[in-house]
Amino acid sequence: DQQVKQNSPSLSVQEGRISILNCDYTNSMFDYFLWYKKYPAEGPTFLISISSIKDKNEDGRFTVFLNKSAKHLSLHIVPSQPGDSAVYFCAALYSGGGADGLTFGKGTHLIIQP
Amino acid sequence: DVKVTQSSRYLVKRTGEKVFLECVQDMDHENMFWYRQDPGLGLRLIYFSYDVKMKEKGDIPEGYSVSREKKERFSLILESASTNQTSMYLCASRLAGGKETQYFGPGTRLLVL
């Protein structure tokens, strides 16, 4: 049973426009959420995170929004650049769970069109 | 800068072979993790270790074991490799504490023939 869902396997956006990547979760215990970016043949790199006590976190061109009641989060990239083309993974954890690993979604392949 | 290294980028093994994947981190992180990434399945947790000689099963531990004899090194062992273990294996580490960022290595792409 998938606890973190990214329902769009791929997304194509024009350079300069906004990219919105969506993520849903089912486990109410999750209280910390992260986005990772992955290029082919490389490990994922951390992008941005948000705690469940917040509804928004911003870092440069990247903003993550959290809607706890809907169990939904989204990553906004504005403006989108060619280097943003990658696979984006949404991840979640319950911070009171000790050293537990992250629960990842299946990823969304973002393609930025010139 | 955190550095997580994995011993091989690409590995080809035969069915039934014993396979060792090594991971080393240089930031004195307590927690270390092994994931595998498969198309359409995302990253799935195999095993993790919260300290030296400590290990816990993740979501898909079957067919794998791990070893953490030193803090900086976490090994993943495939006792008898099978074709369904062909995958990208990713190691990660982080400081103790759930909200600390996990840092990933570059991955090992394993092909089992």
Backbone of each chain as ProteinMPNN parsed JSONL, in Angstrom:
{"seq_chain_A": "DQQVKQNSPSLSVQEGRISILNCDYTNSMFDYFLWYKKYPAEGPTFLISISSIKDKNEDGRFTVFLNKSAKHLSLHIVPSQPGDSAVYFCAALYSGGGADGLTFGKGTHLIIQP", "coords_chain_A": {"N_chain_A": [[0.848, -1.182, 0.0], [0.714, 2.061, -1.022], [2.129, 4.738, 0.631], [2.994, 7.246, 0.079], [2.254, 9.187, -2.617], [2.89, 9.997, -5.95], [1.24, 11.075, -8.493], [1.657, 11.815, -11.093], [3.616, 10.62, -13.526], [5.223, 11.968, -15.302], [6.02, 15.328, -16.365], [5.733, 18.115, -18.405], [7.087, 21.267, -19.005], [7.275, 24.647, -20.08], [10.273, 26.505, -20.457], [10.929, 29.077, -18.137], [8.334, 29.22, -17.249], [5.987, 28.297, -14.601], [6.588, 25.387, -12.685], [4.74, 22.815, -11.286], [4.722, 20.351, -8.98], [3.124, 17.562, -7.656], [2.112, 15.831, -4.65], [0.768, 13.283, -2.653], [-0.183, 11.95, 0.531], [-0.846, 9.209, 2.767], [-0.471, 8.399, 5.357], [-1.146, 9.483, 8.504], [0.655, 9.915, 10.485], [2.962, 10.94, 9.463], [5.143, 13.677, 9.686], [7.006, 15.269, 8.581], [8.337, 16.449, 5.597], [9.941, 16.021, 2.477], [11.613, 17.079, -0.498], [13.394, 15.633, -3.115], [15.804, 15.779, -5.714], [16.737, 14.179, -8.691], [19.221, 13.349, -10.953], [19.925, 11.358, -13.885], [21.92, 8.44, -13.277], [23.01, 9.491, -10.961], [23.049, 10.052, -7.379], [20.134, 10.915, -5.389], [19.565, 14.369, -4.62], [19.098, 16.566, -1.927], [16.458, 18.914, -1.815], [14.414, 20.662, -0.706], [12.543, 21.09, 2.33], [9.733, 20.548, 4.578], [8.117, 21.092, 7.63], [5.404, 19.655, 9.465], [4.213, 21.593, 10.991], [4.179, 23.855, 9.6], [2.869, 25.637, 6.702], [4.051, 26.438, 4.449], [7.146, 26.676, 2.778], [9.979, 28.352, 1.638], [12.627, 28.603, -0.716], [14.633, 30.308, -2.506], [14.057, 29.777, -5.874], [12.359, 27.753, -5.327], [9.447, 26.532, -3.779], [7.659, 24.953, -1.245], [4.47, 23.748, -0.53], [2.196, 22.821, 1.991], [-0.701, 21.057, 2.682], [-2.28, 20.004, 5.243], [-4.788, 19.014, 5.989], [-5.783, 17.995, 3.657], [-3.866, 16.178, 3.163], [-1.771, 16.668, 1.36], [0.928, 17.801, -0.621], [2.856, 20.218, -2.446], [5.311, 21.111, -4.849], [6.661, 24.042, -6.03], [8.259, 25.499, -8.755], [9.756, 28.332, -9.78], [11.23, 30.81, -11.805], [11.005, 28.12, -14.183], [13.883, 26.321, -15.218], [16.219, 25.042, -17.693], [18.069, 23.326, -16.425], [16.564, 22.261, -14.426], [15.371, 20.016, -15.272], [14.762, 16.806, -14.429], [14.292, 13.919, -12.274], [11.909, 14.141, -9.745], [11.515, 13.437, -6.394], [9.159, 12.97, -3.895], [9.191, 12.769, -0.383], [8.554, 11.353, 2.852], [8.412, 11.359, 6.446], [8.026, 10.069, 9.788], [8.939, 11.86, 12.415], [9.257, 11.063, 14.993], [9.962, 8.485, 14.912], [12.462, 7.42, 15.387], [15.342, 6.154, 13.894], [14.254, 5.67, 11.446], [13.973, 5.183, 7.917], [13.285, 7.236, 4.998], [10.058, 7.467, 3.447], [9.357, 7.12, 0.164], [7.823, 8.636, -2.74], [6.931, 7.548, -6.106], [8.13, 9.166, -7.903], [8.403, 11.995, -10.15], [8.994, 12.784, -13.438], [10.355, 15.617, -14.528], [10.328, 17.691, -17.292], [11.851, 20.285, -18.873], [11.009, 22.387, -21.349], [12.663, 24.101, -23.985]], "CA_chain_A": [[0.0, 0.0, 0.0], [1.585, 3.212, -1.159], [1.825, 5.773, 1.61], [3.335, 8.517, -0.564], [1.883, 9.003, -4.016], [3.077, 11.031, -6.948], [0.385, 10.487, -9.524], [2.097, 12.18, -12.436], [4.956, 10.074, -13.799], [6.033, 12.962, -16.002], [5.442, 16.662, -16.491], [6.501, 18.93, -19.346], [6.827, 22.685, -18.749], [8.139, 25.529, -20.867], [11.276, 27.296, -19.749], [10.447, 30.377, -17.685], [7.011, 29.122, -16.631], [5.985, 27.655, -13.285], [6.417, 23.928, -12.606], [4.068, 22.405, -10.043], [4.771, 18.904, -8.783], [2.196, 17.221, -6.583], [2.388, 14.646, -3.84], [-0.249, 12.985, -1.648], [0.237, 10.924, 1.474], [-1.98, 8.61, 3.466], [-0.148, 8.116, 6.757], [-1.324, 10.687, 9.322], [1.786, 10.068, 11.41], [4.042, 11.693, 8.819], [5.165, 15.065, 10.133], [8.115, 15.971, 7.945], [8.263, 16.112, 4.187], [11.127, 16.483, 1.76], [11.716, 16.884, -1.938], [14.716, 15.336, -3.638], [15.947, 15.875, -7.159], [17.685, 13.136, -9.121], [19.634, 13.237, -12.351], [20.293, 9.976, -14.233], [23.235, 7.944, -12.87], [23.492, 10.166, -9.77], [22.176, 9.891, -6.23], [19.225, 12.042, -5.145], [20.075, 15.481, -3.819], [18.055, 17.234, -1.159], [16.059, 20.187, -2.401], [13.697, 21.505, 0.244], [11.722, 20.298, 3.251], [8.736, 21.295, 5.329], [7.577, 20.432, 8.806], [3.941, 19.7, 9.466], [3.708, 22.757, 11.716], [4.148, 24.971, 8.651], [2.145, 25.339, 5.465], [4.817, 26.911, 3.307], [8.572, 26.924, 2.965], [10.5, 28.896, 0.385], [14.08, 28.677, -0.834], [14.945, 30.761, -3.856], [12.992, 29.517, -6.865], [11.59, 26.576, -4.897], [8.523, 26.696, -2.662], [6.843, 23.776, -0.963], [3.227, 24.033, 0.177], [1.632, 21.655, 2.667], [-2.098, 21.114, 3.098], [-2.39, 18.837, 6.125], [-6.145, 18.452, 6.01], [-5.93, 17.226, 2.416], [-2.705, 15.287, 3.065], [-1.25, 16.995, 0.043], [1.943, 18.834, -0.718], [3.254, 20.524, -3.804], [6.572, 21.832, -5.049], [6.574, 25.017, -7.108], [9.55, 25.979, -9.232], [9.495, 29.528, -10.581], [10.845, 30.275, -13.104], [11.639, 26.844, -14.52], [15.094, 26.445, -16.03], [16.58, 23.758, -18.302], [18.754, 22.479, -15.443], [15.595, 21.665, -13.51], [14.929, 18.737, -15.847], [15.249, 15.733, -13.547], [13.204, 13.226, -11.584], [11.694, 14.705, -8.42], [10.899, 12.505, -5.461], [8.575, 13.436, -2.655], [9.478, 11.799, 0.674], [7.93, 11.696, 4.121], [8.794, 10.528, 7.589], [7.512, 10.38, 11.113], [10.202, 12.213, 13.072], [9.359, 10.379, 16.275], [10.185, 7.066, 14.655], [13.858, 7.03, 15.57], [16.22, 6.264, 12.729], [13.573, 5.147, 10.269], [14.262, 5.809, 6.638], [12.232, 7.995, 4.348], [9.124, 6.796, 2.537], [9.392, 7.894, -1.073], [6.906, 8.417, -3.838], [7.557, 6.903, -7.262], [8.865, 10.165, -8.654], [7.842, 12.669, -11.329], [10.052, 13.222, -14.356], [10.087, 16.967, -15.017], [11.046, 18.035, -18.522], [11.713, 21.704, -19.165], [11.134, 22.606, -22.791], [13.226, 25.431, -24.283]], "C_chain_A": [[0.891, 1.241, 0.0], [1.202, 4.3, -0.186], [2.14, 7.164, 1.085], [3.114, 8.345, -2.057], [2.222, 10.235, -4.846], [2.389, 10.514, -8.197], [0.763, 10.849, -10.942], [3.491, 11.623, -12.673], [5.854, 11.079, -14.51], [5.258, 14.259, -16.159], [6.346, 17.47, -17.412], [6.093, 20.383, -19.18], [7.77, 23.525, -19.613], [9.093, 26.309, -19.955], [10.687, 28.655, -19.382], [9.082, 30.328, -17.015], [7.13, 28.448, -15.268], [5.811, 26.136, -13.441], [5.774, 23.627, -11.261], [4.051, 20.893, -9.983], [3.966, 18.562, -7.538], [2.53, 15.905, -5.903], [1.268, 14.485, -2.82], [0.27, 11.904, -0.71], [-0.982, 10.415, 2.244], [-1.726, 8.424, 4.958], [-0.206, 9.405, 7.584], [-0.164, 10.926, 10.29], [2.931, 10.873, 10.784], [3.991, 13.147, 9.262], [6.331, 15.863, 9.528], [8.196, 15.486, 6.518], [9.437, 16.749, 3.451], [10.93, 16.278, 0.259], [13.178, 16.659, -2.294], [14.663, 15.41, -5.153], [16.986, 14.848, -7.581], [17.941, 13.226, -10.615], [19.992, 11.773, -12.619], [21.711, 9.64, -13.77], [23.832, 8.74, -11.708], [22.553, 9.851, -8.606], [21.249, 11.08, -6.085], [19.908, 13.126, -4.328], [18.901, 16.197, -3.165], [17.75, 18.603, -1.749], [15.46, 21.115, -1.344], [12.842, 20.612, 1.127], [10.699, 21.19, 3.923], [8.265, 20.451, 6.498], [6.066, 20.588, 8.805], [3.37, 20.88, 10.253], [3.647, 23.998, 10.817], [3.267, 24.624, 7.462], [2.907, 25.791, 4.224], [6.28, 27.059, 3.709], [9.171, 27.299, 1.621], [12.019, 28.941, 0.416], [14.411, 29.034, -2.277], [13.791, 30.527, -4.814], [12.05, 28.396, -6.429], [10.726, 26.901, -3.685], [7.757, 25.404, -2.49], [5.652, 24.229, -0.125], [2.7, 22.735, 0.774], [0.204, 21.938, 3.085], [-2.367, 19.864, 3.927], [-3.762, 18.199, 6.067], [-6.39, 17.593, 4.767], [-4.837, 16.182, 2.264], [-2.055, 15.438, 1.693], [-0.129, 18.022, 0.166], [2.328, 19.035, -2.179], [4.566, 21.304, -3.79], [6.392, 22.755, -6.249], [7.975, 25.476, -7.473], [9.266, 27.152, -10.177], [10.753, 30.409, -10.626], [11.579, 28.964, -13.388], [12.813, 27.078, -15.464], [15.467, 25.078, -16.607], [17.257, 22.795, -17.33], [17.83, 21.842, -14.426], [15.07, 20.336, -14.044], [15.587, 17.597, -15.084], [14.037, 14.966, -13.041], [13.118, 13.788, -10.166], [10.939, 13.697, -7.556], [10.383, 13.264, -4.246], [8.857, 12.359, -1.601], [8.866, 12.292, 1.979], [8.493, 10.823, 5.235], [8.036, 10.982, 8.83], [8.731, 10.63, 11.974], [10.36, 11.564, 14.438], [9.675, 8.908, 16.136], [11.627, 6.628, 14.772], [14.649, 7.194, 14.292], [15.558, 5.749, 11.468], [13.952, 5.914, 9.016], [13.069, 6.585, 6.125], [11.32, 7.067, 3.55], [8.995, 7.679, 1.312], [8.186, 7.621, -1.954], [7.662, 7.828, -5.02], [8.309, 7.885, -8.141], [8.078, 10.749, -9.813], [9.006, 13.168, -12.168], [9.645, 14.575, -14.938], [10.968, 17.259, -16.221], [10.79, 19.503, -18.814], [12.011, 21.916, -20.652], [11.68, 23.997, -23.082], [12.224, 26.325, -25.013]], "O_chain_A": [[1.708, 1.441, 0.899], [0.053, 4.743, -0.178], [1.611, 8.154, 1.59], [3.709, 7.471, -2.688], [1.881, 11.361, -4.486], [2.897, 9.622, -8.875], [0.25, 10.26, -11.894], [4.455, 12.106, -12.08], [7.075, 11.059, -14.355], [4.029, 14.291, -16.098], [7.563, 17.511, -17.23], [4.906, 20.708, -19.209], [8.92, 23.148, -19.841], [8.745, 26.706, -18.843], [10.033, 29.303, -20.199], [8.699, 31.257, -16.304], [8.221, 28.078, -14.834], [4.989, 25.672, -14.231], [6.214, 24.126, -10.225], [3.444, 20.232, -10.826], [4.113, 19.2, -6.495], [3.135, 15.004, -6.485], [0.864, 15.461, -2.189], [1.063, 11.051, -1.107], [-2.002, 11.095, 2.353], [-2.671, 8.304, 5.737], [0.601, 10.312, 7.379], [-0.026, 12.016, 10.845], [3.771, 11.421, 11.499], [2.935, 13.78, 9.223], [6.594, 16.996, 9.931], [8.135, 14.287, 6.246], [9.864, 17.861, 3.763], [10.173, 15.41, -0.174], [14.069, 17.38, -1.846], [13.638, 15.146, -5.781], [17.999, 14.669, -6.904], [17.019, 13.184, -11.43], [20.322, 11.034, -11.692], [22.606, 10.48, -13.866], [25.041, 8.677, -11.486], [21.411, 9.438, -8.811], [21.544, 12.155, -6.606], [20.726, 12.839, -3.454], [17.854, 16.401, -3.779], [18.651, 19.35, -2.131], [15.954, 22.221, -1.125], [12.462, 19.511, 0.728], [10.777, 22.417, 3.854], [8.043, 19.248, 6.366], [5.52, 21.526, 8.223], [2.168, 21.139, 10.189], [3.136, 25.046, 11.214], [2.952, 23.455, 7.237], [2.473, 25.561, 3.096], [6.607, 27.501, 4.811], [8.912, 26.656, 0.604], [12.624, 29.273, 1.436], [14.461, 28.169, -3.151], [12.682, 31.016, -4.597], [11.052, 28.128, -7.098], [11.198, 27.467, -2.699], [7.264, 24.825, -3.459], [5.792, 24.977, 0.843], [2.753, 21.681, 0.14], [-0.074, 22.932, 3.757], [-2.648, 18.797, 3.382], [-3.883, 16.974, 6.092], [-7.109, 16.595, 4.82], [-4.877, 15.38, 1.331], [-1.827, 14.464, 0.976], [-0.215, 18.975, 0.94], [2.152, 18.155, -3.021], [4.875, 22.042, -2.855], [6.023, 22.316, -7.338], [8.779, 25.802, -6.6], [8.631, 26.995, -11.22], [11.298, 30.728, -9.569], [12.673, 28.743, -12.868], [12.754, 27.906, -16.373], [15.065, 24.054, -16.055], [17.043, 21.586, -17.403], [18.25, 20.983, -13.651], [14.388, 19.608, -13.322], [16.809, 17.447, -15.092], [12.897, 15.318, -13.342], [14.128, 13.898, -9.472], [9.885, 13.183, -7.931], [11.084, 14.086, -3.657], [8.77, 11.168, -1.897], [8.684, 13.492, 2.182], [8.977, 9.715, 5.006], [7.498, 12.087, 8.909], [9.491, 9.7, 12.243], [11.463, 11.516, 14.983], [9.661, 8.165, 17.117], [11.979, 5.55, 14.292], [14.628, 8.259, 13.675], [16.25, 5.421, 10.505], [14.214, 7.116, 9.048], [11.996, 6.592, 6.728], [11.748, 6.028, 3.047], [8.579, 8.834, 1.401], [7.604, 6.537, -1.926], [8.875, 7.631, -4.958], [9.05, 7.474, -9.033], [7.205, 10.096, -10.384], [9.886, 13.877, -11.68], [8.712, 14.667, -15.736], [12.187, 17.096, -16.175], [9.643, 19.917, -18.982], [13.115, 21.656, -21.131], [11.218, 24.976, -22.494], [12.539, 27.47, -25.335]]}, "seq_chain_B": "DVKVTQSSRYLVKRTGEKVFLECVQDMDHENMFWYRQDPGLGLRLIYFSYDVKMKEKGDIPEGYSVSREKKERFSLILESASTNQTSMYLCASRLAGGKETQYFGPGTRLLVL", "coords_chain_B": {"N_chain_B": [[31.362, 19.892, 3.42], [29.176, 17.208, 2.94], [30.14, 13.904, 2.224], [29.259, 11.015, 0.577], [30.261, 7.945, -0.395], [30.254, 5.271, -2.745], [31.335, 1.971, -3.378], [31.379, 0.931, -5.996], [30.357, 2.022, -9.242], [29.139, 0.657, -11.263], [28.196, -2.719, -11.595], [28.5, -6.11, -12.474], [27.154, -9.226, -11.988], [26.819, -12.792, -11.461], [24.019, -15.004, -11.241], [23.47, -16.382, -8.05], [25.91, -15.673, -6.994], [27.764, -14.204, -4.281], [27.391, -10.949, -3.205], [28.906, -7.866, -2.444], [28.182, -4.648, -1.442], [29.58, -1.578, -0.85], [29.561, 1.238, 1.33], [30.626, 4.426, 2.248], [30.803, 7.108, 4.514], [31.793, 10.459, 5.312], [31.199, 12.16, 7.383], [30.77, 11.591, 10.019], [28.242, 10.62, 10.623], [25.506, 9.211, 12.398], [23.365, 7.628, 11.506], [22.693, 5.345, 8.877], [21.695, 4.206, 5.609], [20.28, 1.867, 3.268], [18.888, 1.876, 0.095], [16.897, 0.758, -2.695], [16.399, 1.588, -6.094], [13.936, 1.385, -8.484], [12.508, 1.43, -11.756], [9.417, 3.098, -11.938], [8.819, 2.408, -9.354], [10.024, 3.975, -7.494], [12.09, 4.887, -4.662], [12.999, 2.41, -2.39], [13.244, 1.308, 0.938], [15.745, -0.793, 2.172], [17.449, -1.71, 4.321], [18.411, -0.239, 7.452], [20.682, 1.5, 9.643], [21.159, 2.6, 12.875], [23.325, 3.049, 14.408], [26.729, 2.007, 15.138], [27.103, -1.449, 14.635], [24.415, -1.776, 14.921], [21.307, -2.589, 13.425], [18.414, -2.431, 11.359], [15.531, -3.81, 9.813], [14.218, -2.68, 6.731], [11.688, -1.857, 4.391], [11.869, -3.808, 2.425], [13.6, -6.228, 3.037], [14.201, -8.842, 2.318], [16.393, -11.294, 1.114], [18.632, -9.833, 1.454], [21.382, -8.72, 3.521], [23.093, -6.836, 6.092], [25.985, -4.994, 7.252], [27.555, -3.253, 9.839], [30.279, -2.392, 11.013], [32.006, -0.343, 11.529], [31.646, 3.143, 12.19], [31.655, 4.791, 9.938], [31.149, 3.187, 7.769], [28.963, 1.193, 5.867], [27.726, -1.789, 4.875], [26.121, -3.553, 2.277], [24.852, -6.732, 1.682], [24.341, -9.227, -0.661], [23.353, -12.311, -0.358], [22.995, -14.485, -2.08], [22.911, -13.756, -5.162], [20.162, -12.786, -7.212], [18.268, -12.554, -10.285], [16.18, -10.774, -9.965], [17.202, -8.918, -8.298], [18.567, -7.127, -9.723], [19.201, -3.785, -10.047], [19.252, -0.267, -9.115], [21.275, 0.684, -6.519], [21.217, 2.605, -3.648], [22.956, 4.392, -1.221], [22.639, 6.109, 1.881], [23.214, 8.679, 4.357], [22.872, 10.231, 7.583], [22.783, 12.636, 10.247], [21.929, 11.692, 13.605], [18.485, 11.696, 14.421], [15.252, 12.448, 13.399], [14.588, 14.597, 11.645], [16.791, 15.37, 10.328], [18.664, 15.957, 7.361], [18.927, 13.512, 4.809], [21.76, 12.347, 3.126], [22.789, 11.326, -0.014], [24.678, 8.753, -1.683], [26.318, 8.238, -4.931], [25.216, 6.028, -6.086], [24.987, 2.536, -7.035], [24.862, 0.682, -9.869], [23.583, -2.37, -10.323], [23.778, -5.314, -12.127], [22.419, -8.436, -12.463], [23.098, -11.441, -13.871]], "CA_chain_B": [[30.431, 19.21, 2.521], [29.014, 15.78, 3.213], [30.457, 13.041, 1.102], [28.906, 9.607, 0.691], [30.817, 7.257, -1.558], [29.906, 3.854, -2.908], [32.556, 1.349, -3.897], [31.331, 0.72, -7.444], [29.245, 2.67, -9.922], [28.489, -0.377, -12.064], [28.624, -4.054, -11.192], [27.8, -7.204, -13.147], [27.36, -10.457, -11.247], [26.042, -13.94, -11.934], [23.049, -15.579, -10.304], [24.051, -17.248, -7.037], [27.132, -15.088, -6.424], [27.63, -13.338, -3.099], [27.743, -9.6, -3.65], [29.097, -6.877, -1.383], [28.151, -3.241, -1.834], [30.148, -0.826, 0.263], [29.221, 2.65, 1.413], [31.42, 5.127, 3.259], [30.49, 8.535, 4.674], [32.911, 11.11, 5.99], [30.707, 13.228, 8.248], [30.5, 11.098, 11.378], [26.8, 10.442, 10.783], [25.122, 8.009, 13.141], [22.399, 6.795, 10.786], [22.981, 5.024, 7.482], [20.549, 3.563, 4.968], [20.364, 1.321, 1.925], [17.657, 1.867, -0.696], [17.021, 0.415, -4.101], [15.517, 2.356, -6.946], [13.501, 0.661, -9.67], [11.576, 2.25, -12.565], [8.01, 2.986, -11.585], [8.64, 2.032, -7.944], [10.668, 4.943, -6.606], [13.127, 4.369, -3.773], [12.452, 1.588, -1.322], [14.235, 1.101, 1.993], [16.101, -2.195, 2.369], [17.915, -1.811, 5.705], [19.079, 0.935, 7.977], [21.481, 1.312, 10.848], [21.175, 3.856, 13.626], [24.646, 3.215, 15.013], [27.632, 0.88, 14.887], [26.626, -2.787, 14.972], [22.957, -1.778, 15.019], [20.654, -2.649, 12.125], [16.977, -2.651, 11.374], [14.973, -4.089, 8.505], [13.355, -1.69, 6.116], [10.457, -2.374, 3.792], [12.113, -4.959, 1.529], [14.895, -6.791, 3.436], [14.377, -10.242, 1.909], [17.486, -11.546, 0.18], [19.74, -8.934, 1.775], [21.817, -8.524, 4.893], [23.954, -5.658, 6.189], [27.025, -5.018, 8.279], [28.05, -1.932, 10.234], [31.334, -2.627, 12.006], [32.578, 0.961, 11.831], [30.627, 4.181, 12.043], [31.631, 5.415, 8.615], [30.986, 2.205, 6.7], [27.738, 0.385, 5.931], [27.803, -2.711, 3.742], [24.933, -4.327, 1.888], [25.294, -8.037, 1.197], [23.384, -10.104, -1.326], [23.931, -13.615, -0.023], [22.971, -15.3, -3.3], [22.27, -12.8, -6.057], [19.165, -13.282, -8.155], [18.022, -11.576, -11.351], [15.262, -9.72, -9.503], [17.964, -7.939, -7.527], [19.105, -6.141, -10.651], [18.605, -2.534, -9.618], [20.155, 0.8, -8.672], [21.344, 0.686, -5.069], [21.603, 3.919, -3.142], [23.281, 4.482, 0.197], [22.444, 7.45, 2.424], [23.563, 8.825, 5.76], [22.425, 11.472, 8.203], [22.965, 12.731, 11.696], [20.815, 11.114, 14.36], [17.377, 12.643, 14.541], [14.42, 12.229, 12.223], [14.438, 15.685, 10.693], [18.06, 15.679, 9.669], [18.683, 15.638, 5.937], [19.68, 12.35, 4.353], [22.656, 12.612, 2.002], [22.909, 10.097, -0.79], [25.809, 8.463, -2.539], [26.006, 8.305, -6.358], [24.492, 4.834, -6.511], [25.64, 1.418, -7.724], [23.92, -0.018, -10.748], [23.917, -3.797, -10.291], [23.126, -6.2, -13.084], [22.614, -9.847, -12.137], [22.794, -12.237, -15.074]], "C_chain_B": [[30.387, 17.716, 2.82], [29.397, 14.975, 1.99], [30.082, 11.601, 1.446], [29.411, 8.928, -0.577], [30.395, 5.798, -1.556], [31.007, 3.212, -3.732], [32.553, 1.167, -5.403], [30.184, 1.516, -8.031], [28.442, 1.648, -10.72], [29.072, -1.729, -11.671], [27.817, -5.081, -11.968], [28.153, -8.495, -12.421], [26.486, -11.563, -11.818], [25.108, -14.418, -10.829], [23.756, -16.529, -9.342], [25.315, -16.704, -6.402], [26.797, -14.303, -5.16], [28.167, -11.96, -3.494], [27.842, -8.664, -2.448], [29.045, -5.48, -1.99], [28.58, -2.429, -0.625], [29.763, 0.647, 0.177], [30.037, 3.271, 2.538], [30.991, 6.584, 3.293], [31.546, 9.179, 5.567], [32.468, 12.179, 6.979], [30.307, 12.75, 9.638], [28.998, 10.965, 11.66], [26.49, 9.144, 11.514], [24.277, 7.057, 12.275], [22.845, 6.566, 9.341], [21.895, 4.117, 6.93], [20.963, 2.944, 3.636], [18.967, 1.295, 1.312], [17.955, 1.206, -2.033], [15.993, 1.219, -4.883], [15.212, 1.562, -8.2], [12.5, 1.515, -10.441], [10.137, 2.01, -12.143], [7.751, 2.638, -10.129], [9.267, 3.029, -6.977], [11.788, 4.311, -5.808], [12.462, 3.591, -2.647], [13.564, 1.217, -0.335], [14.479, -0.385, 2.227], [16.46, -2.441, 3.835], [18.404, -0.441, 6.143], [19.793, 0.601, 9.275], [21.524, 2.625, 11.606], [22.473, 4.063, 14.403], [25.484, 1.977, 14.718], [27.034, -0.407, 15.449], [25.107, -2.869, 15.148], [22.369, -1.829, 13.616], [19.181, -2.942, 12.318], [16.517, -2.929, 9.952], [14.126, -2.916, 8.037], [12.126, -2.357, 5.528], [10.667, -3.635, 2.964], [13.447, -5.637, 1.853], [15.194, -8.187, 2.886], [15.474, -10.369, 0.865], [18.711, -10.694, 0.428], [20.14, -9.077, 3.244], [22.759, -7.319, 4.902], [24.978, -5.852, 7.292], [27.468, -3.588, 8.551], [29.056, -2.127, 11.38], [32.021, -1.33, 12.422], [31.548, 2.033, 11.504], [30.526, 4.69, 10.615], [31.264, 4.458, 7.487], [29.757, 1.333, 6.919], [27.716, -0.478, 4.675], [26.477, -3.409, 3.528], [25.406, -5.618, 1.242], [24.126, -8.762, 0.552], [23.955, -11.505, -1.195], [24.025, -14.523, -1.25], [22.188, -14.506, -4.334], [21.27, -13.483, -6.991], [18.852, -12.175, -9.153], [17.084, -10.463, -10.892], [15.929, -8.728, -8.553], [18.758, -6.995, -8.423], [18.415, -4.816, -10.378], [19.696, -1.482, -9.438], [20.105, 0.823, -7.16], [21.929, 2.008, -4.576], [21.828, 3.861, -1.638], [23.053, 5.92, 0.645], [22.898, 7.488, 3.879], [22.998, 10.138, 6.276], [22.806, 11.458, 9.677], [21.764, 12.076, 12.385], [19.713, 12.155, 14.502], [16.557, 12.645, 13.271], [14.445, 13.336, 11.206], [15.753, 16.099, 10.051], [18.009, 15.223, 8.22], [19.47, 14.362, 5.681], [20.492, 12.739, 3.126], [22.941, 11.298, 1.301], [24.247, 9.99, -1.5], [25.376, 8.456, -3.999], [25.271, 7.075, -6.881], [25.393, 3.787, -7.149], [24.59, 0.737, -8.574], [24.385, -1.465, -10.859], [23.095, -4.55, -11.319], [23.453, -7.639, -12.699], [22.155, -10.683, -13.329], [22.412, -13.667, -14.728]], "O_chain_B": [[31.419, 17.055, 2.937], [29.03, 15.314, 0.865], [30.52, 11.047, 2.454], [29.032, 9.296, -1.688], [30.208, 5.182, -0.506], [31.543, 3.818, -4.66], [33.607, 1.24, -6.033], [29.145, 1.672, -7.39], [27.222, 1.758, -10.84], [30.274, -1.866, -11.444], [26.601, -4.949, -12.109], [29.33, -8.815, -12.259], [25.539, -11.305, -12.561], [25.384, -14.251, -9.642], [24.544, -17.377, -9.762], [25.755, -17.217, -5.373], [25.683, -13.803, -5.0], [29.261, -11.838, -4.045], [26.988, -8.668, -1.561], [29.774, -5.172, -2.933], [28.03, -2.564, 0.468], [29.656, 1.217, -0.909], [30.13, 2.72, 3.635], [30.834, 7.223, 2.252], [32.114, 8.538, 6.452], [33.273, 13.02, 7.377], [29.581, 13.443, 10.35], [28.545, 11.171, 12.786], [27.125, 8.115, 11.281], [24.458, 5.84, 12.314], [23.316, 7.486, 8.673], [21.258, 3.362, 7.665], [21.873, 3.431, 2.965], [18.011, 0.783, 1.895], [19.108, 1.107, -2.451], [14.887, 1.491, -4.415], [16.123, 1.117, -8.898], [11.721, 2.249, -9.833], [9.695, 0.869, -12.008], [6.598, 2.575, -9.703], [9.06, 2.932, -5.767], [12.37, 3.312, -6.228], [11.496, 4.048, -2.035], [14.673, 0.862, -0.731], [13.539, -1.147, 2.453], [15.85, -3.277, 4.502], [18.762, 0.403, 5.322], [19.547, -0.426, 9.908], [21.888, 3.656, 11.04], [22.692, 5.124, 14.986], [24.999, 1.017, 14.119], [26.532, -0.447, 16.572], [24.58, -3.928, 15.489], [22.885, -1.176, 12.709], [18.759, -3.59, 13.276], [17.046, -2.358, 8.999], [13.428, -2.263, 8.813], [11.59, -3.306, 6.098], [9.749, -4.442, 2.815], [14.349, -5.622, 1.015], [16.328, -8.658, 2.982], [15.488, -9.65, -0.134], [19.71, -10.803, -0.284], [19.346, -9.495, 4.087], [23.172, -6.84, 3.846], [24.861, -6.738, 8.138], [27.723, -2.813, 7.629], [28.706, -2.035, 12.556], [32.553, -1.227, 13.527], [30.687, 1.843, 10.645], [29.432, 4.988, 10.135], [31.086, 4.896, 6.35], [29.539, 0.804, 8.009], [27.69, 0.033, 3.555], [25.802, -3.804, 4.478], [26.262, -5.6, 0.358], [23.055, -8.893, 1.146], [24.938, -11.842, -1.856], [25.011, -15.236, -1.433], [20.96, -14.57, -4.383], [21.497, -14.587, -7.484], [19.133, -11.003, -8.903], [17.179, -9.334, -11.373], [15.282, -7.802, -8.064], [19.527, -6.166, -7.939], [17.191, -4.722, -10.462], [20.886, -1.758, -9.586], [19.033, 0.962, -6.571], [22.982, 2.457, -5.028], [20.998, 3.349, -0.887], [23.256, 6.851, -0.135], [22.957, 6.457, 4.548], [22.685, 11.041, 5.5], [23.106, 10.416, 10.26], [20.702, 11.933, 11.78], [19.98, 13.344, 14.681], [17.099, 12.822, 12.181], [14.336, 13.067, 10.009], [15.805, 17.08, 9.309], [17.379, 14.215, 7.899], [20.538, 14.15, 6.255], [19.983, 13.378, 2.205], [23.287, 10.296, 1.927], [24.862, 10.991, -1.867], [24.195, 8.647, -4.29], [24.759, 7.086, -8.001], [26.43, 4.111, -7.729], [23.564, 0.276, -8.073], [25.445, -1.748, -11.417], [21.871, -4.432, -11.368], [24.622, -8.016, -12.62], [20.994, -10.64, -13.735], [22.127, -14.464, -15.623]]}, "name": "protein", "num_of_chains": 2, "seq": "DQQVKQNSPSLSVQEGRISILNCDYTNSMFDYFLWYKKYPAEGPTFLISISSIKDKNEDGRFTVFLNKSAKHLSLHIVPSQPGDSAVYFCAALYSGGGADGLTFGKGTHLIIQPDVKVTQSSRYLVKRTGEKVFLECVQDMDHENMFWYRQDPGLGLRLIYFSYDVKMKEKGDIPEGYSVSREKKERFSLILESASTNQTSMYLCASRLAGGKETQYFGPGTRLLVL"}
